């Protein structure tokens, strides 16, 4: 079943290349501490399926946290705006129906738990140590720092922190995820693991 989920992940809509998705899957599959896998930022569910494949193999749950209103770049007038994703009743982007369809069609509803809210709203209510935390929410400096502050401390010692869209060169992409990555490394509480592309992986040491 995990092979079928990986196939579904590769076919799902989203912005994660397969080498990065496969690295995320391997990181989630091999993390040595107990606990759920949690991602901040889900879009239409592509990365959630890579995590779901690992969860299916290891008997874990995946929790996704997303308000499903899209990031800044998905709003009208921005580069990645898709008018078909706007709910005409409220006039706002709504990716939740697409996300639910992605998860349901892949047969992953038993391992993926979707929480529809902003990550900083859920964080104060969350107490279970995380085996893996995947940060892939809005990439503005303010929101990236907010996600870091809200969630990194909830990662178990020995757990894996995954950060997407880390670009050291400003010409290659936004710098907010790179800032999270450098701050986390500078804390001395993490060691870097092999990643792929723009995906950085780190293990919490203390």
MOFENQUI-V768226 format. One record per backbone hydrogen bond with DSSP energy under -1.0 kcal/mol. CO is the residue of the C=O (numbers start at 1). NH is the residue of the N-H. E is the energy in kcal/mol with one decimal. If there is no record, write none. Layout:
BEGIN
[[CO	NH	E] [CO	NH	E]]
END
This chain:
BEGIN
[[1	5	-1.9] [2	6	-2.1] [3	7	-2.0] [4	8	-2.2] [5	9	-2.4] [6	10	-2.1] [7	11	-1.3] [8	12	-1.2] [17	21	-2.5] [18	22	-3.1] [19	23	-1.5] [20	24	-2.3] [21	25	-2.5] [22	26	-2.5] [23	27	-2.3] [24	28	-2.3] [25	29	-2.6] [26	30	-2.0] [36	131	-2.2] [36	132	-1.3] [37	63	-3.1] [38	134	-2.9] [39	65	-2.4] [40	136	-2.6] [42	45	-2.7] [45	49	-1.4] [46	50	-1.3] [47	51	-2.1] [48	52	-2.4] [49	53	-2.2] [50	54	-1.3] [51	55	-2.6] [52	56	-2.8] [53	57	-1.4] [54	58	-1.8] [55	59	-1.3] [55	60	-1.7] [61	37	-2.6] [62	113	-3.4] [63	39	-2.5] [64	115	-3.2] [65	41	-2.5] [68	95	-1.9] [71	74	-1.8] [72	75	-1.6] [73	80	-1.8] [75	78	-2.1] [78	81	-1.5] [82	85	-2.3] [83	86	-1.6] [85	94	-2.7] [87	91	-2.7] [92	87	-3.2] [95	99	-2.6] [96	100	-3.0] [97	101	-2.0] [98	102	-2.4] [99	103	-2.3] [100	104	-2.6] [101	105	-2.9] [102	106	-1.2] [103	108	-2.5] [104	107	-1.3] [108	111	-1.4] [108	112	-1.5] [111	62	-3.3] [113	64	-2.6] [115	66	-2.0] [115	117	-1.1] [118	121	-1.4] [118	122	-1.5] [119	123	-2.3] [122	125	-2.0] [123	126	-1.6] [130	156	-2.8] [131	160	-2.5] [132	38	-2.7] [133	162	-3.2] [134	40	-3.0] [135	164	-2.1] [140	144	-2.6] [141	145	-2.1] [142	146	-2.0] [143	147	-2.6] [144	148	-2.2] [145	149	-2.9] [146	150	-2.1] [147	151	-2.0] [148	152	-1.8] [151	154	-2.0] [152	155	-1.7] [154	130	-2.5] [156	159	-2.6] [159	204	-2.8] [160	133	-2.4] [161	202	-2.4] [162	135	-3.0] [163	200	-2.6] [169	172	-2.0] [175	179	-2.2] [176	180	-1.8] [177	181	-2.5] [178	182	-2.5] [179	183	-2.3] [180	184	-2.5] [181	185	-2.3] [182	186	-2.3] [185	188	-1.5] [189	205	-3.8] [189	206	-1.1] [191	203	-3.0] [196	199	-2.8] [198	166	-2.4] [199	196	-1.6] [200	163	-2.5] [201	193	-3.2] [202	161	-3.5] [203	191	-2.1] [204	158	-2.5]]
END
